[in-house]
């Protein structure tokens, strides 16, 4: 990216951290089945690669926590 220019689509894409279903489940301390339910209900967006490969943007997980009222947890993890 050059000074004064907006980042390209590719640069933005490479900054997005994509998490696996098991990573999100472990972090949220729920089963992978719960994560699939969240995806099916639209609570959390997913990027689908092929038939069986899903990735969840980390920002979507953070946004879901904020909407659920867990801003204090997010703030505490940033201070550590």
mmCIF file of the N, C-alpha and C atoms, coordinates in Angstrom:
data_MODEL
# 
_entry.id   MODEL 
# 
loop_
_atom_site.group_PDB 
_atom_site.id 
_atom_site.type_symbol 
_atom_site.label_atom_id 
_atom_site.label_alt_id 
_atom_site.label_comp_id 
_atom_site.label_asym_id 
_atom_site.label_entity_id 
_atom_site.label_seq_id 
_atom_site.pdbx_PDB_ins_code 
_atom_site.Cartn_x 
_atom_site.Cartn_y 
_atom_site.Cartn_z 
_atom_site.occupancy 
_atom_site.B_iso_or_equiv 
_atom_site.pdbx_formal_charge 
_atom_site.auth_seq_id 
_atom_site.auth_comp_id 
_atom_site.auth_asym_id 
_atom_site.auth_atom_id 
_atom_site.pdbx_PDB_model_num 
ATOM 1   N N  . UNK A 1 1  ? 0.857   -1.173  0.000  1.00 0.00 ? 1  UNK A N  1 
ATOM 2   C CA . UNK A 1 1  ? 0.000   0.000   0.000  1.00 0.00 ? 1  UNK A CA 1 
ATOM 3   C C  . UNK A 1 1  ? 0.903   1.237   0.000  1.00 0.00 ? 1  UNK A C  1 
ATOM 4   N N  . UNK A 1 2  ? 0.600   2.167   -0.872 1.00 0.00 ? 2  UNK A N  1 
ATOM 5   C CA . UNK A 1 2  ? 1.368   3.401   -0.925 1.00 0.00 ? 2  UNK A CA 1 
ATOM 6   C C  . UNK A 1 2  ? 0.701   4.450   -0.067 1.00 0.00 ? 2  UNK A C  1 
ATOM 7   N N  . UNK A 1 3  ? 1.478   5.445   0.350  1.00 0.00 ? 3  UNK A N  1 
ATOM 8   C CA . UNK A 1 3  ? 0.957   6.509   1.213  1.00 0.00 ? 3  UNK A CA 1 
ATOM 9   C C  . UNK A 1 3  ? -0.197  7.226   0.530  1.00 0.00 ? 3  UNK A C  1 
ATOM 10  N N  . UNK A 1 4  ? -1.281  7.410   1.258  1.00 0.00 ? 4  UNK A N  1 
ATOM 11  C CA . UNK A 1 4  ? -2.429  8.136   0.748  1.00 0.00 ? 4  UNK A CA 1 
ATOM 12  C C  . UNK A 1 4  ? -3.395  7.293   -0.055 1.00 0.00 ? 4  UNK A C  1 
ATOM 13  N N  . UNK A 1 5  ? -3.039  6.066   -0.362 1.00 0.00 ? 5  UNK A N  1 
ATOM 14  C CA . UNK A 1 5  ? -3.942  5.190   -1.117 1.00 0.00 ? 5  UNK A CA 1 
ATOM 15  C C  . UNK A 1 5  ? -4.648  4.226   -0.181 1.00 0.00 ? 5  UNK A C  1 
ATOM 16  N N  . UNK A 1 6  ? -5.855  3.872   -0.549 1.00 0.00 ? 6  UNK A N  1 
ATOM 17  C CA . UNK A 1 6  ? -6.590  2.872   0.215  1.00 0.00 ? 6  UNK A CA 1 
ATOM 18  C C  . UNK A 1 6  ? -5.966  1.510   -0.055 1.00 0.00 ? 6  UNK A C  1 
ATOM 19  N N  . UNK A 1 7  ? -6.034  0.604   0.928  1.00 0.00 ? 7  UNK A N  1 
ATOM 20  C CA . UNK A 1 7  ? -5.472  -0.732  0.712  1.00 0.00 ? 7  UNK A CA 1 
ATOM 21  C C  . UNK A 1 7  ? -6.243  -1.464  -0.391 1.00 0.00 ? 7  UNK A C  1 
ATOM 22  N N  . UNK A 1 8  ? -5.549  -2.307  -1.115 1.00 0.00 ? 8  UNK A N  1 
ATOM 23  C CA . UNK A 1 8  ? -6.192  -3.093  -2.161 1.00 0.00 ? 8  UNK A CA 1 
ATOM 24  C C  . UNK A 1 8  ? -7.062  -4.174  -1.522 1.00 0.00 ? 8  UNK A C  1 
ATOM 25  N N  . UNK A 1 9  ? -7.933  -4.752  -2.324 1.00 0.00 ? 9  UNK A N  1 
ATOM 26  C CA . UNK A 1 9  ? -8.780  -5.850  -1.833 1.00 0.00 ? 9  UNK A CA 1 
ATOM 27  C C  . UNK A 1 9  ? -7.917  -7.001  -1.318 1.00 0.00 ? 9  UNK A C  1 
ATOM 28  N N  . UNK A 1 10 ? -6.840  -7.278  -2.015 1.00 0.00 ? 10 UNK A N  1 
ATOM 29  C CA . UNK A 1 10 ? -5.956  -8.370  -1.607 1.00 0.00 ? 10 UNK A CA 1 
ATOM 30  C C  . UNK A 1 10 ? -5.311  -8.067  -0.257 1.00 0.00 ? 10 UNK A C  1 
ATOM 31  N N  . UNK A 1 11 ? -4.871  -6.836  -0.054 1.00 0.00 ? 11 UNK A N  1 
ATOM 32  C CA . UNK A 1 11 ? -4.254  -6.467  1.222  1.00 0.00 ? 11 UNK A CA 1 
ATOM 33  C C  . UNK A 1 11 ? -5.261  -6.598  2.362  1.00 0.00 ? 11 UNK A C  1 
ATOM 34  N N  . UNK A 1 12 ? -6.478  -6.177  2.131  1.00 0.00 ? 12 UNK A N  1 
ATOM 35  C CA . UNK A 1 12 ? -7.527  -6.299  3.153  1.00 0.00 ? 12 UNK A CA 1 
ATOM 36  C C  . UNK A 1 12 ? -7.808  -7.768  3.435  1.00 0.00 ? 12 UNK A C  1 
ATOM 37  N N  . UNK A 1 13 ? -7.898  -8.570  2.386  1.00 0.00 ? 13 UNK A N  1 
ATOM 38  C CA . UNK A 1 13 ? -8.180  -9.995  2.540  1.00 0.00 ? 13 UNK A CA 1 
ATOM 39  C C  . UNK A 1 13 ? -7.114  -10.693 3.373  1.00 0.00 ? 13 UNK A C  1 
ATOM 40  N N  . UNK A 1 14 ? -5.858  -10.369 3.143  1.00 0.00 ? 14 UNK A N  1 
ATOM 41  C CA . UNK A 1 14 ? -4.775  -11.029 3.877  1.00 0.00 ? 14 UNK A CA 1 
ATOM 42  C C  . UNK A 1 14 ? -4.707  -10.602 5.332  1.00 0.00 ? 14 UNK A C  1 
ATOM 43  N N  . UNK A 1 15 ? -5.358  -9.533  5.704  1.00 0.00 ? 15 UNK A N  1 
ATOM 44  C CA . UNK A 1 15 ? -5.386  -9.092  7.110  1.00 0.00 ? 15 UNK A CA 1 
ATOM 45  C C  . UNK A 1 15 ? -6.466  -9.804  7.918  1.00 0.00 ? 15 UNK A C  1 
ATOM 46  N N  . UNK A 1 16 ? -7.403  -10.436 7.255  1.00 0.00 ? 16 UNK A N  1 
ATOM 47  C CA . UNK A 1 16 ? -8.504  -11.102 7.952  1.00 0.00 ? 16 UNK A CA 1 
ATOM 48  C C  . UNK A 1 16 ? -8.025  -12.446 8.485  1.00 0.00 ? 16 UNK A C  1 
ATOM 49  N N  . UNK A 1 17 ? -8.155  -12.611 9.782  1.00 0.00 ? 17 UNK A N  1 
ATOM 50  C CA . UNK A 1 17 ? -7.784  -13.893 10.381 1.00 0.00 ? 17 UNK A CA 1 
ATOM 51  C C  . UNK A 1 17 ? -8.998  -14.815 10.317 1.00 0.00 ? 17 UNK A C  1 
ATOM 52  N N  . UNK A 1 18 ? -8.815  -15.988 9.727  1.00 0.00 ? 18 UNK A N  1 
ATOM 53  C CA . UNK A 1 18 ? -9.888  -16.963 9.612  1.00 0.00 ? 18 UNK A CA 1 
ATOM 54  C C  . UNK A 1 18 ? -9.635  -18.109 10.585 1.00 0.00 ? 18 UNK A C  1 
ATOM 55  N N  . UNK A 1 19 ? -10.657 -18.431 11.364 1.00 0.00 ? 19 UNK A N  1 
ATOM 56  C CA . UNK A 1 19 ? -10.557 -19.470 12.385 1.00 0.00 ? 19 UNK A CA 1 
ATOM 57  C C  . UNK A 1 19 ? -11.319 -20.713 11.949 1.00 0.00 ? 19 UNK A C  1 
ATOM 58  N N  . UNK A 1 20 ? -10.859 -21.860 12.388 1.00 0.00 ? 20 UNK A N  1 
ATOM 59  C CA . UNK A 1 20 ? -11.563 -23.108 12.113 1.00 0.00 ? 20 UNK A CA 1 
ATOM 60  C C  . UNK A 1 20 ? -12.707 -23.276 13.103 1.00 0.00 ? 20 UNK A C  1 
ATOM 61  N N  . UNK A 1 21 ? -13.621 -24.173 12.783 1.00 0.00 ? 21 UNK A N  1 
ATOM 62  C CA . UNK A 1 21 ? -14.736 -24.480 13.690 1.00 0.00 ? 21 UNK A CA 1 
ATOM 63  C C  . UNK A 1 21 ? -14.193 -24.962 15.047 1.00 0.00 ? 21 UNK A C  1 
ATOM 64  N N  . UNK A 1 22 ? -13.247 -25.914 15.081 1.00 0.00 ? 22 UNK A N  1 
ATOM 65  C CA . UNK A 1 22 ? -12.717 -26.346 16.378 1.00 0.00 ? 22 UNK A CA 1 
ATOM 66  C C  . UNK A 1 22 ? -12.026 -25.230 17.164 1.00 0.00 ? 22 UNK A C  1 
ATOM 67  N N  . UNK A 1 23 ? -11.349 -24.315 16.488 1.00 0.00 ? 23 UNK A N  1 
ATOM 68  C CA . UNK A 1 23 ? -10.705 -23.204 17.188 1.00 0.00 ? 23 UNK A CA 1 
ATOM 69  C C  . UNK A 1 23 ? -11.743 -22.332 17.887 1.00 0.00 ? 23 UNK A C  1 
ATOM 70  N N  . UNK A 1 24 ? -12.818 -22.011 17.180 1.00 0.00 ? 24 UNK A N  1 
ATOM 71  C CA . UNK A 1 24 ? -13.866 -21.177 17.771 1.00 0.00 ? 24 UNK A CA 1 
ATOM 72  C C  . UNK A 1 24 ? -14.554 -21.920 18.909 1.00 0.00 ? 24 UNK A C  1 
ATOM 73  N N  . UNK A 1 25 ? -14.821 -23.200 18.718 1.00 0.00 ? 25 UNK A N  1 
ATOM 74  C CA . UNK A 1 25 ? -15.479 -24.002 19.751 1.00 0.00 ? 25 UNK A CA 1 
ATOM 75  C C  . UNK A 1 25 ? -14.627 -24.090 21.012 1.00 0.00 ? 25 UNK A C  1 
ATOM 76  N N  . UNK A 1 26 ? -13.333 -24.313 20.833 1.00 0.00 ? 26 UNK A N  1 
ATOM 77  C CA . UNK A 1 26 ? -12.438 -24.398 21.991 1.00 0.00 ? 26 UNK A CA 1 
ATOM 78  C C  . UNK A 1 26 ? -12.390 -23.060 22.720 1.00 0.00 ? 26 UNK A C  1 
ATOM 79  N N  . UNK A 1 27 ? -12.263 -21.993 21.965 1.00 0.00 ? 27 UNK A N  1 
ATOM 80  C CA . UNK A 1 27 ? -12.183 -20.670 22.568 1.00 0.00 ? 27 UNK A CA 1 
ATOM 81  C C  . UNK A 1 27 ? -13.466 -20.323 23.317 1.00 0.00 ? 27 UNK A C  1 
ATOM 82  N N  . UNK A 1 28 ? -14.632 -20.662 22.722 1.00 0.00 ? 28 UNK A N  1 
ATOM 83  C CA . UNK A 1 28 ? -15.922 -20.341 23.339 1.00 0.00 ? 28 UNK A CA 1 
ATOM 84  C C  . UNK A 1 28 ? -16.339 -21.381 24.385 1.00 0.00 ? 28 UNK A C  1 
ATOM 85  N N  . UNK A 1 29 ? -15.579 -22.461 24.461 1.00 0.00 ? 29 UNK A N  1 
ATOM 86  C CA . UNK A 1 29 ? -15.866 -23.565 25.391 1.00 0.00 ? 29 UNK A CA 1 
ATOM 87  C C  . UNK A 1 29 ? -17.256 -24.151 25.165 1.00 0.00 ? 29 UNK A C  1 
ATOM 88  N N  . UNK A 1 30 ? -17.522 -24.395 23.873 1.00 0.00 ? 30 UNK A N  1 
ATOM 89  C CA . UNK A 1 30 ? -18.754 -25.069 23.457 1.00 0.00 ? 30 UNK A CA 1 
ATOM 90  C C  . UNK A 1 30 ? -18.360 -26.164 22.482 1.00 0.00 ? 30 UNK A C  1 
ATOM 91  N N  . UNK A 1 31 ? -19.325 -26.995 22.123 1.00 0.00 ? 31 UNK A N  1 
ATOM 92  C CA . UNK A 1 31 ? -19.031 -28.064 21.170 1.00 0.00 ? 31 UNK A CA 1 
ATOM 93  C C  . UNK A 1 31 ? -18.992 -27.516 19.743 1.00 0.00 ? 31 UNK A C  1 
ATOM 94  N N  . UNK A 1 32 ? -18.367 -28.285 18.864 1.00 0.00 ? 32 UNK A N  1 
ATOM 95  C CA . UNK A 1 32 ? -18.358 -27.883 17.457 1.00 0.00 ? 32 UNK A CA 1 
ATOM 96  C C  . UNK A 1 32 ? -19.782 -27.890 16.902 1.00 0.00 ? 32 UNK A C  1 
ATOM 97  N N  . UNK A 1 33 ? -20.604 -28.771 17.422 1.00 0.00 ? 33 UNK A N  1 
ATOM 98  C CA . UNK A 1 33 ? -22.006 -28.819 16.981 1.00 0.00 ? 33 UNK A CA 1 
ATOM 99  C C  . UNK A 1 33 ? -22.709 -27.492 17.282 1.00 0.00 ? 33 UNK A C  1 
ATOM 100 N N  . UNK A 1 34 ? -22.396 -26.883 18.407 1.00 0.00 ? 34 UNK A N  1 
ATOM 101 C CA . UNK A 1 34 ? -22.968 -25.577 18.754 1.00 0.00 ? 34 UNK A CA 1 
ATOM 102 C C  . UNK A 1 34 ? -22.532 -24.521 17.747 1.00 0.00 ? 34 UNK A C  1 
ATOM 103 N N  . UNK A 1 35 ? -21.280 -24.567 17.336 1.00 0.00 ? 35 UNK A N  1 
ATOM 104 C CA . UNK A 1 35 ? -20.789 -23.603 16.354 1.00 0.00 ? 35 UNK A CA 1 
ATOM 105 C C  . UNK A 1 35 ? -21.537 -23.784 15.037 1.00 0.00 ? 35 UNK A C  1 
ATOM 106 N N  . UNK A 1 36 ? -21.743 -25.022 14.618 1.00 0.00 ? 36 UNK A N  1 
ATOM 107 C CA . UNK A 1 36 ? -22.518 -25.273 13.394 1.00 0.00 ? 36 UNK A CA 1 
ATOM 108 C C  . UNK A 1 36 ? -23.947 -24.744 13.527 1.00 0.00 ? 36 UNK A C  1 
ATOM 109 N N  . UNK A 1 37 ? -24.522 -24.879 14.715 1.00 0.00 ? 37 UNK A N  1 
ATOM 110 C CA . UNK A 1 37 ? -25.869 -24.327 14.937 1.00 0.00 ? 37 UNK A CA 1 
ATOM 111 C C  . UNK A 1 37 ? -25.863 -22.812 14.819 1.00 0.00 ? 37 UNK A C  1 
ATOM 112 N N  . UNK A 1 38 ? -24.842 -22.164 15.377 1.00 0.00 ? 38 UNK A N  1 
ATOM 113 C CA . UNK A 1 38 ? -24.726 -20.709 15.271 1.00 0.00 ? 38 UNK A CA 1 
ATOM 114 C C  . UNK A 1 38 ? -24.625 -20.287 13.809 1.00 0.00 ? 38 UNK A C  1 
ATOM 115 N N  . UNK A 1 39 ? -23.872 -21.061 13.030 1.00 0.00 ? 39 UNK A N  1 
ATOM 116 C CA . UNK A 1 39 ? -23.728 -20.753 11.605 1.00 0.00 ? 39 UNK A CA 1 
ATOM 117 C C  . UNK A 1 39 ? -25.075 -20.894 10.897 1.00 0.00 ? 39 UNK A C  1 
ATOM 118 N N  . UNK A 1 40 ? -25.760 -22.011 11.140 1.00 0.00 ? 40 UNK A N  1 
ATOM 119 C CA . UNK A 1 40 ? -27.046 -22.256 10.480 1.00 0.00 ? 40 UNK A CA 1 
ATOM 120 C C  . UNK A 1 40 ? -28.102 -21.231 10.863 1.00 0.00 ? 40 UNK A C  1 
ATOM 121 N N  . UNK A 1 41 ? -28.055 -20.734 12.091 1.00 0.00 ? 41 UNK A N  1 
ATOM 122 C CA . UNK A 1 41 ? -29.046 -19.757 12.542 1.00 0.00 ? 41 UNK A CA 1 
ATOM 123 C C  . UNK A 1 41 ? -28.677 -18.328 12.137 1.00 0.00 ? 41 UNK A C  1 
ATOM 124 N N  . UNK A 1 42 ? -27.479 -18.157 11.586 1.00 0.00 ? 42 UNK A N  1 
ATOM 125 C CA . UNK A 1 42 ? -27.047 -16.830 11.163 1.00 0.00 ? 42 UNK A CA 1 
ATOM 126 C C  . UNK A 1 42 ? -26.446 -15.983 12.271 1.00 0.00 ? 42 UNK A C  1 
ATOM 127 N N  . UNK A 1 43 ? -26.187 -16.579 13.422 1.00 0.00 ? 43 UNK A N  1 
ATOM 128 C CA . UNK A 1 43 ? -25.587 -15.825 14.531 1.00 0.00 ? 43 UNK A CA 1 
ATOM 129 C C  . UNK A 1 43 ? -24.152 -15.428 14.234 1.00 0.00 ? 43 UNK A C  1 
ATOM 130 N N  . UNK A 1 44 ? -23.500 -16.219 13.413 1.00 0.00 ? 44 UNK A N  1 
ATOM 131 C CA . UNK A 1 44 ? -22.102 -15.955 13.099 1.00 0.00 ? 44 UNK A CA 1 
ATOM 132 C C  . UNK A 1 44 ? -21.876 -16.280 11.622 1.00 0.00 ? 44 UNK A C  1 
ATOM 133 N N  . UNK A 1 45 ? -21.225 -15.370 10.897 1.00 0.00 ? 45 UNK A N  1 
ATOM 134 C CA . UNK A 1 45 ? -20.997 -15.622 9.473  1.00 0.00 ? 45 UNK A CA 1 
ATOM 135 C C  . UNK A 1 45 ? -19.866 -16.617 9.251  1.00 0.00 ? 45 UNK A C  1 
ATOM 136 N N  . UNK A 1 46 ? -19.879 -17.223 8.102  1.00 0.00 ? 46 UNK A N  1 
ATOM 137 C CA . UNK A 1 46 ? -18.875 -18.228 7.778  1.00 0.00 ? 46 UNK A CA 1 
ATOM 138 C C  . UNK A 1 46 ? -18.436 -18.063 6.329  1.00 0.00 ? 46 UNK A C  1 
ATOM 139 N N  . UNK A 1 47 ? -17.190 -18.421 6.082  1.00 0.00 ? 47 UNK A N  1 
ATOM 140 C CA . UNK A 1 47 ? -16.678 -18.489 4.721  1.00 0.00 ? 47 UNK A CA 1 
ATOM 141 C C  . UNK A 1 47 ? -16.542 -19.976 4.415  1.00 0.00 ? 47 UNK A C  1 
ATOM 142 N N  . UNK A 1 48 ? -17.163 -20.406 3.327  1.00 0.00 ? 48 UNK A N  1 
ATOM 143 C CA . UNK A 1 48 ? -17.153 -21.830 2.993  1.00 0.00 ? 48 UNK A CA 1 
ATOM 144 C C  . UNK A 1 48 ? -16.208 -22.067 1.821  1.00 0.00 ? 48 UNK A C  1 
ATOM 145 N N  . UNK A 1 49 ? -15.283 -22.992 2.017  1.00 0.00 ? 49 UNK A N  1 
ATOM 146 C CA . UNK A 1 49 ? -14.360 -23.413 0.971  1.00 0.00 ? 49 UNK A CA 1 
ATOM 147 C C  . UNK A 1 49 ? -14.684 -24.863 0.633  1.00 0.00 ? 49 UNK A C  1 
ATOM 148 N N  . UNK A 1 50 ? -15.251 -25.109 -0.509 1.00 0.00 ? 50 UNK A N  1 
ATOM 149 C CA . UNK A 1 50 ? -15.605 -26.469 -0.887 1.00 0.00 ? 50 UNK A CA 1 
ATOM 150 C C  . UNK A 1 50 ? -16.830 -26.955 -0.136 1.00 0.00 ? 50 UNK A C  1 
ATOM 151 N N  . UNK A 1 51 ? -16.969 -28.267 -0.069 1.00 0.00 ? 51 UNK A N  1 
ATOM 152 C CA . UNK A 1 51 ? -18.154 -28.882 0.537  1.00 0.00 ? 51 UNK A CA 1 
ATOM 153 C C  . UNK A 1 51 ? -18.133 -28.917 2.063  1.00 0.00 ? 51 UNK A C  1 
ATOM 154 N N  . UNK A 1 52 ? -16.950 -29.135 2.643  1.00 0.00 ? 52 UNK A N  1 
ATOM 155 C CA . UNK A 1 52 ? -16.901 -29.377 4.084  1.00 0.00 ? 52 UNK A CA 1 
ATOM 156 C C  . UNK A 1 52 ? -15.934 -28.488 4.841  1.00 0.00 ? 52 UNK A C  1 
ATOM 157 N N  . UNK A 1 53 ? -15.375 -27.510 4.217  1.00 0.00 ? 53 UNK A N  1 
ATOM 158 C CA . UNK A 1 53 ? -14.388 -26.674 4.882  1.00 0.00 ? 53 UNK A CA 1 
ATOM 159 C C  . UNK A 1 53 ? -14.958 -25.290 5.153  1.00 0.00 ? 53 UNK A C  1 
ATOM 160 N N  . UNK A 1 54 ? -15.036 -24.941 6.427  1.00 0.00 ? 54 UNK A N  1 
ATOM 161 C CA . UNK A 1 54 ? -15.565 -23.648 6.852  1.00 0.00 ? 54 UNK A CA 1 
ATOM 162 C C  . UNK A 1 54 ? -14.488 -22.876 7.600  1.00 0.00 ? 54 UNK A C  1 
ATOM 163 N N  . UNK A 1 55 ? -14.551 -21.558 7.470  1.00 0.00 ? 55 UNK A N  1 
ATOM 164 C CA . UNK A 1 55 ? -13.706 -20.684 8.269  1.00 0.00 ? 55 UNK A CA 1 
ATOM 165 C C  . UNK A 1 55 ? -14.562 -19.525 8.760  1.00 0.00 ? 55 UNK A C  1 
ATOM 166 N N  . UNK A 1 56 ? -14.280 -19.101 9.982  1.00 0.00 ? 56 UNK A N  1 
ATOM 167 C CA . UNK A 1 56 ? -15.027 -18.004 10.593 1.00 0.00 ? 56 UNK A CA 1 
ATOM 168 C C  . UNK A 1 56 ? -14.080 -16.831 10.786 1.00 0.00 ? 56 UNK A C  1 
ATOM 169 N N  . UNK A 1 57 ? -14.433 -15.655 10.262 1.00 0.00 ? 57 UNK A N  1 
ATOM 170 C CA . UNK A 1 57 ? -13.586 -14.486 10.484 1.00 0.00 ? 57 UNK A CA 1 
ATOM 171 C C  . UNK A 1 57 ? -13.502 -14.158 11.975 1.00 0.00 ? 57 UNK A C  1 
ATOM 172 N N  . UNK A 1 58 ? -12.288 -13.921 12.468 1.00 0.00 ? 58 UNK A N  1 
ATOM 173 C CA . UNK A 1 58 ? -12.100 -13.606 13.890 1.00 0.00 ? 58 UNK A CA 1 
ATOM 174 C C  . UNK A 1 58 ? -12.928 -12.391 14.290 1.00 0.00 ? 58 UNK A C  1 
ATOM 175 N N  . UNK A 1 59 ? -13.033 -11.418 13.406 1.00 0.00 ? 59 UNK A N  1 
ATOM 176 C CA . UNK A 1 59 ? -13.826 -10.228 13.692 1.00 0.00 ? 59 UNK A CA 1 
ATOM 177 C C  . UNK A 1 59 ? -15.288 -10.551 13.944 1.00 0.00 ? 59 UNK A C  1 
ATOM 178 N N  . UNK A 1 60 ? -15.798 -11.593 13.301 1.00 0.00 ? 60 UNK A N  1 
ATOM 179 C CA . UNK A 1 60 ? -17.189 -12.003 13.506 1.00 0.00 ? 60 UNK A CA 1 
ATOM 180 C C  . UNK A 1 60 ? -17.387 -12.571 14.907 1.00 0.00 ? 60 UNK A C  1 
ATOM 181 N N  . UNK A 1 61 ? -16.382 -13.277 15.394 1.00 0.00 ? 61 UNK A N  1 
ATOM 182 C CA . UNK A 1 61 ? -16.453 -13.829 16.754 1.00 0.00 ? 61 UNK A CA 1 
ATOM 183 C C  . UNK A 1 61 ? -16.455 -12.677 17.761 1.00 0.00 ? 61 UNK A C  1 
ATOM 184 N N  . UNK A 1 62 ? -15.593 -11.704 17.542 1.00 0.00 ? 62 UNK A N  1 
ATOM 185 C CA . UNK A 1 62 ? -15.525 -10.543 18.434 1.00 0.00 ? 62 UNK A CA 1 
ATOM 186 C C  . UNK A 1 62 ? -16.852 -9.786  18.416 1.00 0.00 ? 62 UNK A C  1 
ATOM 187 N N  . UNK A 1 63 ? -17.410 -9.605  17.236 1.00 0.00 ? 63 UNK A N  1 
ATOM 188 C CA . UNK A 1 63 ? -18.690 -8.890  17.118 1.00 0.00 ? 63 UNK A CA 1 
ATOM 189 C C  . UNK A 1 63 ? -19.805 -9.655  17.834 1.00 0.00 ? 63 UNK A C  1 
ATOM 190 N N  . UNK A 1 64 ? -19.823 -10.967 17.709 1.00 0.00 ? 64 UNK A N  1 
ATOM 191 C CA . UNK A 1 64 ? -20.829 -11.784 18.390 1.00 0.00 ? 64 UNK A CA 1 
ATOM 192 C C  . UNK A 1 64 ? -20.706 -11.617 19.903 1.00 0.00 ? 64 UNK A C  1 
ATOM 193 N N  . UNK A 1 65 ? -19.489 -11.578 20.413 1.00 0.00 ? 65 UNK A N  1 
ATOM 194 C CA . UNK A 1 65 ? -19.283 -11.379 21.854 1.00 0.00 ? 65 UNK A CA 1 
ATOM 195 C C  . UNK A 1 65 ? -19.786 -10.016 22.296 1.00 0.00 ? 65 UNK A C  1 
ATOM 196 N N  . UNK A 1 66 ? -19.518 -8.997  21.508 1.00 0.00 ? 66 UNK A N  1 
ATOM 197 C CA . UNK A 1 66 ? -20.002 -7.657  21.843 1.00 0.00 ? 66 UNK A CA 1 
ATOM 198 C C  . UNK A 1 66 ? -21.524 -7.632  21.896 1.00 0.00 ? 66 UNK A C  1 
ATOM 199 N N  . UNK A 1 67 ? -22.165 -8.240  20.912 1.00 0.00 ? 67 UNK A N  1 
ATOM 200 C CA . UNK A 1 67 ? -23.626 -8.261  20.870 1.00 0.00 ? 67 UNK A CA 1 
ATOM 201 C C  . UNK A 1 67 ? -24.214 -9.052  22.033 1.00 0.00 ? 67 UNK A C  1 
ATOM 202 N N  . UNK A 1 68 ? -23.463 -10.028 22.519 1.00 0.00 ? 68 UNK A N  1 
ATOM 203 C CA . UNK A 1 68 ? -23.924 -10.839 23.637 1.00 0.00 ? 68 UNK A CA 1 
ATOM 204 C C  . UNK A 1 68 ? -23.611 -10.195 24.991 1.00 0.00 ? 68 UNK A C  1 
ATOM 205 N N  . UNK A 1 69 ? -22.950 -9.018  24.963 1.00 0.00 ? 69 UNK A N  1 
ATOM 206 C CA . UNK A 1 69 ? -22.688 -8.309  26.206 1.00 0.00 ? 69 UNK A CA 1 
ATOM 207 C C  . UNK A 1 69 ? -21.380 -8.649  26.884 1.00 0.00 ? 69 UNK A C  1 
ATOM 208 N N  . UNK A 1 70 ? -20.412 -9.165  26.137 1.00 0.00 ? 70 UNK A N  1 
ATOM 209 C CA . UNK A 1 70 ? -19.138 -9.564  26.729 1.00 0.00 ? 70 UNK A CA 1 
ATOM 210 C C  . UNK A 1 70 ? -18.007 -8.595  26.421 1.00 0.00 ? 70 UNK A C  1 
ATOM 211 N N  . UNK A 1 71 ? -18.312 -7.286  26.361 1.00 0.00 ? 71 UNK A N  1 
ATOM 212 C CA . UNK A 1 71 ? -17.269 -6.294  26.087 1.00 0.00 ? 71 UNK A CA 1 
ATOM 213 C C  . UNK A 1 71 ? -16.176 -6.340  27.146 1.00 0.00 ? 71 UNK A C  1 
ATOM 214 N N  . UNK A 1 72 ? -16.553 -6.612  28.402 1.00 0.00 ? 72 UNK A N  1 
ATOM 215 C CA . UNK A 1 72 ? -15.572 -6.658  29.489 1.00 0.00 ? 72 UNK A CA 1 
ATOM 216 C C  . UNK A 1 72 ? -14.543 -7.764  29.278 1.00 0.00 ? 72 UNK A C  1 
ATOM 217 N N  . UNK A 1 73 ? -14.936 -8.872  28.713 1.00 0.00 ? 73 UNK A N  1 
ATOM 218 C CA . UNK A 1 73 ? -14.012 -9.974  28.437 1.00 0.00 ? 73 UNK A CA 1 
ATOM 219 C C  . UNK A 1 73 ? -13.029 -9.557  27.355 1.00 0.00 ? 73 UNK A C  1 
ATOM 220 N N  . UNK A 1 74 ? -13.526 -8.863  26.336 1.00 0.00 ? 74 UNK A N  1 
ATOM 221 C CA . UNK A 1 74 ? -12.661 -8.408  25.252 1.00 0.00 ? 74 UNK A CA 1 
ATOM 222 C C  . UNK A 1 74 ? -11.649 -7.409  25.770 1.00 0.00 ? 74 UNK A C  1 
ATOM 223 N N  . UNK A 1 75 ? -12.077 -6.495  26.587 1.00 0.00 ? 75 UNK A N  1 
ATOM 224 C CA . UNK A 1 75 ? -11.173 -5.477  27.146 1.00 0.00 ? 75 UNK A CA 1 
ATOM 225 C C  . UNK A 1 75 ? -10.109 -6.107  28.018 1.00 0.00 ? 75 UNK A C  1 
ATOM 226 N N  . UNK A 1 76 ? -10.477 -7.113  28.810 1.00 0.00 ? 76 UNK A N  1 
ATOM 227 C CA . UNK A 1 76 ? -9.519  -7.762  29.699 1.00 0.00 ? 76 UNK A CA 1 
ATOM 228 C C  . UNK A 1 76 ? -8.451  -8.503  28.913 1.00 0.00 ? 76 UNK A C  1 
ATOM 229 N N  . UNK A 1 77 ? -8.841  -9.138  27.800 1.00 0.00 ? 77 UNK A N  1 
ATOM 230 C CA . UNK A 1 77 ? -7.850  -9.899  27.024 1.00 0.00 ? 77 UNK A CA 1 
ATOM 231 C C  . UNK A 1 77 ? -6.868  -8.972  26.326 1.00 0.00 ? 77 UNK A C  1 
ATOM 232 N N  . UNK A 1 78 ? -7.261  -7.772  26.004 1.00 0.00 ? 78 UNK A N  1 
ATOM 233 C CA . UNK A 1 78 ? -6.359  -6.827  25.340 1.00 0.00 ? 78 UNK A CA 1 
ATOM 234 C C  . UNK A 1 78 ? -5.308  -6.296  26.295 1.00 0.00 ? 78 UNK A C  1 
ATOM 235 N N  . UNK A 1 79 ? -5.610  -6.226  27.593 1.00 0.00 ? 79 UNK A N  1 
ATOM 236 C CA . UNK A 1 79 ? -4.694  -5.651  28.576 1.00 0.00 ? 79 UNK A CA 1 
ATOM 237 C C  . UNK A 1 79 ? -3.596  -6.626  28.959 1.00 0.00 ? 79 UNK A C  1 
ATOM 238 N N  . UNK A 1 80 ? -3.843  -7.922  28.782 1.00 0.00 ? 80 UNK A N  1 
ATOM 239 C CA . UNK A 1 80 ? -2.875  -8.942  29.209 1.00 0.00 ? 80 UNK A CA 1 
ATOM 240 C C  . UNK A 1 80 ? -1.667  -8.981  28.327 1.00 0.00 ? 80 UNK A C  1 
# 
